[in-house]
Amino acid sequence: MTYSIAVSGASGYAGGEVLRLLAGHPEVHIGAVTAHSSAGERLGSVQPHLLSLADRVLVETTAENLAGHDVVFLALPHGASAEIADQLGEDTIVIDAAADHRLESAADWEKFYGSAHQGTWPYGLPELPGARATLTGARRIAVPGCYPTTIMLGLAPGLAAGLLAPDDIVIVAATGTSGAGKALKPHLLSAEVIGGMSPYGVGGVHRHTPEIEQGLSGAAGTPVQVSFTPTLAPMPRGILATSTAKLAPGTTGAGLRAAYREHYDAEAFVHLLPEGQWPATKQVVGSNHVTIQLAVDEHAGRAVVVSAADNLTKGTAGGAVQSMNIALGLEETTGLNLLGVSP
């Protein structure tokens, strides 16, 4: 069976990445591709790398244009997804790449996003404990944020095994400029970014903070508190997250490593690297893979976990397609057997 797919926000980075992956997916047919300000233009004029789809014409993002497909991907600005999704029937699988349906707490949503909470959908990070069961047969799926994906996959096994303390978790992560989207912003001009790094969202105010705490709390089975500081790196794609957490009493480096191996050995896309080899964003560019390494800082009594992912692939579009595969009952890796690009 071939499934018909529609992609909204197809002129943006996330929508373009969804289309790049779906163009090589053997079980789907790409139907409507929609946009807002670019409606009426050839897709190739705004996504010139999508050669096989270049002559498609972008149509307006409306429920009418998205209806009638088996799966609809919403790659829209935060706050715009719910109105569209509410007009699509339960016969359509809707996969939301924005934040609208990720958070369980209405108070957290209102605090960090400043609008009314639109409800919570199954969370599209299959490698978290219990997540696949909620995605199997799901008709609505919330795609995780790119930072939460990279950070939670780095910390979840240690917390789930009770080897890391759930308080005093400190995370510093660097991302490429594509994480800010495709809209023109002066501080993201190449002259501003190239040759330097800078922090932003400092002091616990980044919108991904409650999402990270929510996912890690679920893995730990107890509330988790994090201090999260994002930084902007002079690269187009990728996230490198360095997370540290206090060791639970009796935790050893060998025990911690064994817990990560047990958690990820059967996973297709998450890899604990051999000892001595550390993650780098170039390892995973263009792929749905995440690399992880860990060490025990005996002096500080803390674990140090480093994880790398492509923010547009596993951090957004790849996670969305992976979740779609599970919801449809397809092999989870279908259309995602892409290795990283080097150099």
MINU-70305 format. One line per field, with one value per residue (C-alpha): residue number from 1; z, x, y. Coordinates in nm, 4 decimals, padded with zeros to 6 digits, always signed. Each point is the difference from the previous one (the first is absolute). Example, Ala and Ser with C-alpha at 12.3 -4.5 7.8 and 13.67 -1.06 7.14 Angstrom:
2
k	c(1,2)
zz	c(+00.7800,-00.0660)
xx	c(+01.2300,+00.1370)
yy	c(-00.4500,+00.3440)
//
This chain:
343
k	c(1,2,3,4,5,6,7,8,9,10,11,12,13,14,15,16,17,18,19,20,21,22,23,24,25,26,27,28,29,30,31,32,33,34,35,36,37,38,39,40,41,42,43,44,45,46,47,48,49,50,51,52,53,54,55,56,57,58,59,60,61,62,63,64,65,66,67,68,69,70,71,72,73,74,75,76,77,78,79,80,81,82,83,84,85,86,87,88,89,90,91,92,93,94,95,96,97,98,99,100,101,102,103,104,105,106,107,108,109,110,111,112,113,114,115,116,117,118,119,120,121,122,123,124,125,126,127,128,129,130,131,132,133,134,135,136,137,138,139,140,141,142,143,144,145,146,147,148,149,150,151,152,153,154,155,156,157,158,159,160,161,162,163,164,165,166,167,168,169,170,171,172,173,174,175,176,177,178,179,180,181,182,183,184,185,186,187,188,189,190,191,192,193,194,195,196,197,198,199,200,201,202,203,204,205,206,207,208,209,210,211,212,213,214,215,216,217,218,219,220,221,222,223,224,225,226,227,228,229,230,231,232,233,234,235,236,237,238,239,240,241,242,243,244,245,246,247,248,249,250,251,252,253,254,255,256,257,258,259,260,261,262,263,264,265,266,267,268,269,270,271,272,273,274,275,276,277,278,279,280,281,282,283,284,285,286,287,288,289,290,291,292,293,294,295,296,297,298,299,300,301,302,303,304,305,306,307,308,309,310,311,312,313,314,315,316,317,318,319,320,321,322,323,324,325,326,327,328,329,330,331,332,333,334,335,336,337,338,339,340,341,342,343)
zz	c(+00.0000,-00.0813,+00.2406,-00.1195,+00.1844,+00.0223,+00.1388,+00.1257,+00.0503,-00.2934,-00.0702,+00.3409,+00.1304,+00.1889,-00.2830,-00.2535,+00.2086,+00.0324,-00.3787,-00.0495,+00.2088,-00.1460,-00.3550,+00.0715,+00.1986,-00.1923,+00.1626,-00.0567,-00.2732,+00.0564,-00.0612,+00.0933,+00.0958,+00.1626,+00.1205,+00.0953,-00.1453,-00.2685,-00.1209,-00.3786,-00.0454,-00.1294,+00.2820,-00.1807,+00.0347,+00.3809,+00.0463,-00.2962,+00.1416,-00.0349,-00.3701,-00.0360,+00.1396,-00.1493,-00.2339,+00.2705,+00.0643,+00.3605,+00.0922,+00.2899,+00.3402,+00.0627,+00.1438,-00.3374,-00.1782,+00.2685,+00.0309,-00.1764,+00.0747,+00.2197,+00.1851,+00.0406,+00.1284,+00.1580,-00.0117,+00.1069,+00.2471,+00.3632,+00.0694,-00.3557,+00.0028,+00.2184,-00.2213,-00.3049,+00.1873,+00.1446,-00.3543,-00.1053,+00.0834,+00.2050,-00.3242,-00.0589,+00.1980,+00.0932,+00.0974,+00.1520,-00.0194,+00.2026,+00.3794,+00.0239,+00.1306,+00.1752,+00.3555,+00.2502,+00.2366,-00.1074,+00.2506,-00.1589,-00.3474,+00.1021,+00.1843,-00.2828,-00.3080,+00.1229,-00.1488,+00.0858,+00.0251,-00.2893,+00.1603,-00.0024,-00.2719,+00.0084,+00.0043,-00.3022,+00.1620,-00.0292,+00.1920,+00.3265,+00.2377,-00.0981,-00.2928,-00.2785,+00.1579,-00.0105,-00.3634,-00.1347,-00.1823,+00.1136,-00.2059,+00.1501,+00.0739,+00.1491,-00.1353,+00.2742,-00.0065,-00.1336,+00.3274,+00.2054,-00.2418,+00.0258,+00.3748,+00.1103,-00.1993,+00.1729,+00.3545,-00.0022,+00.0454,+00.3077,+00.1583,-00.0880,+00.1658,+00.3129,-00.0521,-00.0386,+00.2567,-00.1351,+00.1476,-00.0892,-00.3657,-00.1997,-00.3811,-00.2445,-00.3655,-00.3282,-00.3099,-00.3588,-00.1385,-00.1802,+00.3409,-00.0129,-00.3209,-00.3438,+00.0698,-00.0386,+00.3340,+00.0265,+00.2787,-00.2200,-00.2963,-00.0894,+00.0933,+00.3530,+00.0467,-00.1825,+00.2192,+00.3371,+00.2458,+00.2214,+00.2657,-00.0100,+00.2074,+00.3117,+00.3496,-00.0462,-00.2455,-00.3149,-00.1133,-00.0152,+00.3750,+00.1124,-00.2856,+00.1075,+00.3620,-00.1033,-00.2038,+00.2485,+00.2883,-00.1874,-00.0520,+00.3639,+00.1518,+00.2227,-00.0564,-00.1746,+00.0126,-00.2554,-00.0616,-00.3771,-00.1902,-00.3822,-00.2161,-00.3672,-00.2009,-00.3405,-00.1959,-00.1932,+00.1605,+00.3054,+00.3785,+00.2464,+00.3557,+00.3091,+00.3006,+00.3511,+00.2907,+00.3509,+00.0356,+00.2142,+00.2962,-00.1090,-00.3713,-00.1819,-00.3462,-00.1023,+00.1332,-00.1747,-00.3306,+00.0322,+00.0507,-00.3183,-00.1994,+00.1191,-00.0855,-00.3489,-00.1352,-00.1890,-00.1248,-00.3663,+00.0393,+00.3399,+00.0487,+00.3089,-00.1496,+00.0906,+00.2994,-00.0936,-00.3034,+00.0487,-00.1870,-00.2605,-00.2050,-00.3270,+00.0799,-00.0273,-00.2513,-00.2290,+00.1915,+00.2537,+00.2287,+00.3455,+00.1482,+00.3743,+00.2238,+00.3755,+00.2707,+00.3785,+00.1575,+00.3261,+00.1374,-00.0283,+00.0522,-00.3244,-00.3281,-00.3209,-00.3018,-00.3456,-00.2794,-00.3620,-00.2485,-00.3156,+00.1186,-00.3297,-00.0446,+00.3229,+00.1791,-00.2193,-00.3342,+00.0557,+00.3339,-00.1684,-00.2770,+00.2505,+00.2066,-00.3127,-00.0822,+00.3438,-00.0159,-00.3417,+00.1038,-00.2388,+00.0768,+00.2194,-00.2075,-00.3361,-00.1999,+00.2701,-00.0806,-00.0632,+00.1419,+00.0848,-00.2593,+00.0243,-00.0414)
xx	c(+00.0000,+00.1195,-00.0966,-00.0810,+00.1863,-00.0501,+00.2624,-00.0824,+00.2664,+00.1843,+00.1995,+00.1717,+00.2941,-00.2088,-00.2487,+00.2807,+00.1730,-00.3209,-00.0322,+00.3649,-00.0575,-00.3409,+00.1372,+00.2015,-00.2688,-00.1219,-00.3448,-00.1286,-00.1258,+00.0455,-00.3225,-00.0640,+00.2939,-00.1164,+00.1374,-00.1195,+00.2007,+00.1519,-00.3324,-00.0160,+00.3750,+00.1817,+00.1397,+00.3346,+00.0233,+00.0071,+00.1407,+00.2399,+00.1577,-00.3292,+00.0563,-00.2521,-00.2728,+00.1175,-00.2959,-00.2626,-00.1939,-00.0470,-00.3640,-00.1478,+00.0070,-00.3670,-00.1843,-00.1657,+00.3344,+00.1340,-00.3139,-00.0320,+00.3539,+00.0931,+00.2637,+00.0435,+00.3224,-00.0427,+00.3241,-00.1598,+00.0914,-00.0829,-00.3662,-00.1202,-00.0397,-00.3050,-00.2425,+00.0980,+00.0127,-00.3479,-00.1399,+00.1604,-00.1905,+00.1194,+00.0454,+00.3092,+00.3208,+00.1200,+00.3652,+00.0775,+00.3606,-00.0798,-00.0233,-00.3793,-00.0738,+00.3231,-00.0552,-00.2259,-00.0151,-00.2298,+00.1755,+00.3396,-00.1382,-00.1558,+00.3163,+00.2430,-00.2182,-00.2508,-00.3180,-00.2716,+00.1064,-00.1311,+00.0276,+00.2585,+00.0674,+00.2129,+00.3654,+00.2082,+00.3247,-00.0185,+00.3226,-00.1422,-00.1313,-00.3559,-00.0243,-00.0464,-00.3163,-00.1604,+00.1022,-00.1265,-00.3242,+00.0045,-00.2011,+00.1601,+00.3737,+00.2020,+00.3551,+00.2545,+00.2168,+00.3534,+00.1719,-00.2251,+00.0622,+00.3779,+00.0075,-00.2605,+00.1568,+00.3276,-00.1389,-00.3028,+00.1793,+00.1912,-00.3110,-00.2202,+00.2516,+00.0185,+00.3714,-00.0245,-00.1495,-00.3074,+00.0909,+00.2889,+00.0209,+00.1939,-00.0146,+00.1869,-00.0770,+00.1067,-00.2171,+00.0370,-00.1871,-00.2661,-00.1565,-00.1368,-00.1922,+00.0216,-00.1391,+00.2568,+00.1407,+00.2859,+00.1814,+00.0174,+00.1668,+00.3263,+00.1959,-00.1431,+00.0387,+00.3132,+00.3093,-00.1707,-00.2391,-00.2604,-00.2511,-00.3713,-00.3053,+00.2169,-00.1420,-00.2520,-00.2188,+00.0491,-00.3277,+00.1438,+00.0738,-00.3407,-00.0009,+00.3396,-00.1135,-00.3259,+00.1707,+00.2763,-00.2474,-00.1924,+00.3174,+00.1085,-00.3420,+00.0559,+00.0184,+00.3176,+00.1392,+00.2447,+00.1998,+00.0144,+00.2142,-00.0130,+00.2726,+00.0176,+00.2851,+00.1300,-00.1342,-00.3233,-00.1089,+00.0642,-00.0260,+00.2727,-00.1311,+00.2159,-00.2049,+00.1263,-00.1834,+00.0896,+00.0651,-00.2430,+00.1697,+00.1911,+00.0002,+00.3175,+00.1198,-00.0271,-00.3542,-00.1067,+00.1458,-00.1699,-00.3370,+00.0467,+00.1021,-00.3063,-00.2273,+00.1357,+00.1579,-00.3172,-00.0691,+00.0586,+00.0639,+00.1609,+00.3592,+00.2212,+00.3445,+00.3038,+00.1903,+00.2341,-00.2042,-00.2080,-00.3061,+00.0359,-00.2703,+00.1712,-00.0545,-00.3762,-00.0674,-00.2872,-00.0771,-00.2551,+00.2783,+00.1035,+00.3420,+00.0680,+00.3043,+00.0323,+00.2600,+00.0055,+00.1591,+00.1136,+00.1272,-00.3424,-00.2063,-00.1841,-00.0701,+00.0783,-00.2093,+00.0639,-00.2526,-00.0115,-00.2879,-00.1052,-00.2635,-00.1910,+00.0083,-00.0255,-00.0789,-00.3028,-00.0822,+00.1691,-00.1711,-00.3286,+00.0428,+00.1187,-00.3145,-00.2168,+00.1498,-00.0920,-00.3523,-00.0590,+00.1476,+00.2947,+00.3557,+00.1246,+00.3099,-00.1806,+00.1237,+00.2508,+00.2980,+00.2172,+00.3497,+00.1736,+00.1765,+00.3752,+00.1906)
yy	c(+00.0000,+00.3510,+00.2786,+00.3514,+00.2754,+00.3765,+00.2361,+00.3479,+00.2636,-00.1555,+00.3158,-00.0072,-00.1999,-00.2565,-00.0495,-00.0263,-00.2639,-00.2008,+00.0073,-00.1008,-00.3117,-00.0835,+00.0291,-00.3142,-00.1839,-00.3060,-00.0176,+00.3533,+00.2304,+00.3737,+00.1878,+00.3630,+00.2212,+00.3209,+00.3312,+00.3454,+00.2888,-00.2266,-00.1404,-00.0002,-00.0445,-00.3077,-00.2069,+00.0015,+00.3769,-00.0203,-00.3533,-00.0374,-00.3165,-00.1915,-00.0694,-00.2804,+00.2269,+00.3288,+00.0486,-00.0419,+00.3205,+00.1086,+00.0515,+00.1937,-00.1701,-00.0738,-00.2964,-00.0484,-00.0415,-00.2342,-00.2145,-00.3352,-00.1183,-00.2943,+00.2026,+00.3759,+00.1536,+00.3416,+00.2016,+00.3264,+00.2761,-00.0689,+00.0708,-00.0637,-00.3792,-00.0529,+00.1907,-00.2058,-00.3311,+00.0517,+00.0084,-00.3292,-00.3171,-00.2942,-00.1914,+00.2169,-00.0419,+00.3488,+00.0447,+00.3387,+00.1201,+00.3122,+00.0147,+00.0351,-00.3496,-00.1045,+00.1202,-00.1717,+00.2986,+00.2824,+00.2264,-00.0688,+00.0657,+00.3290,+00.1085,-00.0768,+00.0583,+00.2574,-00.1431,-00.2516,-00.3659,-00.2119,-00.3441,-00.2761,-00.2571,-00.3188,+00.1018,-00.0967,-00.1119,-00.3805,-00.0660,+00.1360,-00.2698,-00.0999,+00.2420,-00.2547,-00.1351,+00.3449,+00.0532,-00.3312,+00.0780,+00.3644,+00.2497,+00.3109,+00.0317,+00.2855,+00.0140,+00.0830,+00.3083,-00.0395,+00.0852,-00.2312,-00.2873,+00.0305,+00.0649,-00.2546,-00.2817,+00.0862,-00.0088,-00.2320,-00.3370,+00.1142,+00.1508,-00.2983,-00.2335,+00.2176,+00.0616,+00.3777,+00.2361,+00.1851,+00.3380,+00.2305,-00.1028,+00.2593,+00.0110,+00.2202,-00.0626,+00.1572,+00.0104,+00.1111,+00.2980,-00.2064,-00.0633,+00.3549,-00.0657,+00.1555,+00.3466,+00.2769,+00.1193,+00.2527,-00.1835,-00.3128,+00.1680,-00.1708,+00.3126,-00.0250,-00.3751,-00.1124,-00.0113,+00.0107,-00.1620,+00.1622,-00.1056,+00.0714,-00.0913,+00.0197,-00.0401,-00.2809,+00.1898,-00.2094,-00.1539,-00.3493,-00.0065,-00.1343,-00.2519,-00.1349,-00.0248,-00.1686,-00.2709,-00.0666,-00.0126,-00.2666,-00.2012,+00.0364,-00.0606,+00.3039,+00.3773,+00.1143,+00.3524,+00.1372,+00.3151,+00.0396,+00.2503,-00.0011,+00.1518,+00.0904,-00.1533,+00.1172,-00.2980,-00.0578,-00.3290,-00.2111,-00.0072,-00.0937,-00.0313,-00.0399,-00.1083,-00.0628,-00.1599,-00.1100,-00.3710,-00.1951,-00.1707,-00.3095,+00.0858,-00.0991,+00.0845,-00.3639,-00.0271,+00.3179,-00.1134,-00.3391,+00.1718,+00.2047,-00.3062,-00.1895,+00.2919,+00.0693,-00.3183,-00.0929,+00.3528,+00.0768,+00.3714,+00.0607,-00.1090,-00.0168,+00.0544,-00.2130,+00.1297,+00.2816,+00.1111,+00.3132,+00.1264,+00.2721,+00.1657,-00.0939,-00.3696,+00.0369,+00.2809,-00.0934,-00.3198,-00.1208,-00.1193,+00.1185,-00.0698,-00.0083,-00.0287,+00.0238,+00.0324,+00.0111,+00.3052,-00.1594,+00.3299,+00.1642,-00.3163,+00.0610,-00.1719,+00.1873,-00.1018,+00.1441,-00.0556,+00.1160,+00.0147,+00.1800,+00.2468,-00.0174,-00.3778,-00.2004,+00.3264,+00.0722,-00.1638,-00.3358,-00.0425,+00.0895,-00.2600,-00.2602,+00.0614,-00.0180,-00.3392,-00.1315,+00.1434,-00.1626,-00.3347,+00.0302,-00.1029,+00.2833,+00.0690,+00.0210,+00.2967,+00.0907,-00.2192,+00.3030,+00.0235,+00.3243,+00.2129,+00.0521,+00.2204)
//
